[in-house]
Amino acid sequence: MGIQIEFNPDLALRNISEFANNKRKIEECIPENLEVGRMYPFLKRDQRNYWLLGEIPLIETQGNGNLSRPKASIIILEATHFVDNNTLYTRGFYKVIEVFKDDAVHFECFDRVGTRK
């Protein structure tokens, strides 16, 4: 038996309507009005590792690998693993660096467009 852990190159959260419909906690959803410079909490099921030393995309998930284009560029400030009722979770905080309002490509692999030399 091994340790199950997932490495995520992005933070995938649900649409805020999931919270409005009492299907998810607010920390599991993308806030309706993301603000640059503001810090937000997040909550994910399972043990996940995120890159903490730079920007990563914030994306919306509908589950089953159905993912949106990046909604924003964020920095994960803190990620902690914990157990609640025998279920493993990862919670933490992220800071919004930029909000994307178009369908342009903003990341190349794991880098912001324009940062590679």
C-alpha positions in Angstrom: 0.0 0.0 0.0 1.4 3.4 -1.0 0.6 7.0 -0.2 -1.8 8.5 -2.7 -0.9 12.0 -3.6 -1.8 14.2 -6.6 0.5 16.9 -8.1 -1.6 19.7 -9.6 -0.1 22.2 -12.0 -3.2 24.4 -11.5 -5.9 25.1 -9.0 -9.2 23.7 -10.3 -12.3 24.9 -8.4 -16.0 24.7 -9.1 -18.4 27.3 -10.4 -19.9 29.5 -7.6 -23.4 28.1 -8.6 -22.4 24.8 -6.9 -22.2 26.8 -3.6 -25.5 28.6 -4.3 -27.2 25.2 -4.9 -25.7 23.8 -1.7 -23.6 21.2 -3.5 -20.2 22.6 -2.5 -18.6 24.6 0.2 -17.7 28.2 -0.8 -14.0 27.4 -0.5 -14.4 24.8 -3.3 -15.7 27.4 -5.7 -14.3 30.3 -7.7 -15.6 33.5 -6.3 -18.1 35.4 -8.4 -15.9 38.6 -8.6 -12.2 37.8 -8.4 -10.2 40.8 -7.3 -6.5 41.3 -8.2 -4.3 41.4 -5.1 -7.0 39.7 -2.9 -6.4 36.5 -1.0 -9.0 33.7 -1.1 -9.3 30.3 0.7 -9.6 27.0 -1.2 -10.5 23.5 -0.3 -9.9 20.3 -2.3 -10.6 16.7 -1.5 -7.6 14.3 -1.3 -3.9 15.0 -0.8 -2.6 17.5 -3.4 0.7 19.2 -4.0 0.9 22.6 -5.7 3.8 24.7 -6.9 4.3 27.5 -4.4 7.1 29.5 -6.0 5.3 31.2 -8.9 2.1 31.8 -10.8 -0.2 29.0 -11.7 -3.6 29.0 -13.5 -6.9 29.1 -11.7 -9.3 27.1 -13.7 -12.9 26.0 -13.4 -13.8 22.3 -13.3 -17.0 20.5 -13.9 -15.5 17.2 -12.8 -14.3 14.2 -14.8 -11.4 16.2 -16.3 -13.8 18.8 -17.9 -11.7 21.9 -17.4 -11.9 25.5 -18.5 -9.3 27.8 -19.9 -7.5 29.8 -17.1 -9.8 32.2 -15.4 -6.9 33.9 -13.5 -3.2 33.7 -12.6 -2.7 33.0 -9.0 0.0 32.2 -6.4 -0.7 29.5 -3.8 0.4 31.1 -0.5 -0.3 28.1 1.7 -1.5 24.5 1.4 -2.2 22.2 4.3 -3.3 18.6 4.4 -5.8 17.4 7.0 -8.3 14.6 7.8 -12.0 15.1 8.5 -14.3 12.1 9.1 -11.7 9.8 7.6 -11.5 11.9 4.4 -8.3 13.5 3.4 -8.4 17.2 2.2 -6.0 20.0 1.1 -6.9 23.5 2.1 -5.0 26.7 1.7 -5.0 30.3 0.4 -4.2 31.8 -3.0 -3.6 35.4 -4.1 -5.0 36.6 -7.5 -2.3 38.2 -9.7 -4.4 38.8 -12.8 -7.9 38.1 -13.9 -8.4 37.0 -17.5 -11.4 38.3 -19.4 -10.7 36.8 -22.8 -9.9 33.5 -24.5 -6.3 34.3 -25.2 -3.5 31.9 -24.3 -2.0 33.1 -21.0 0.1 30.1 -20.0 2.7 27.9 -22.0 2.8 24.6 -20.1 3.4 25.9 -16.6 4.8 29.3 -17.5 3.0 32.6 -18.1 3.1 33.6 -21.7 6.1 35.9 -22.3 8.2 34.6 -19.4 10.2 31.9 -21.3 13.4 33.0 -22.8 
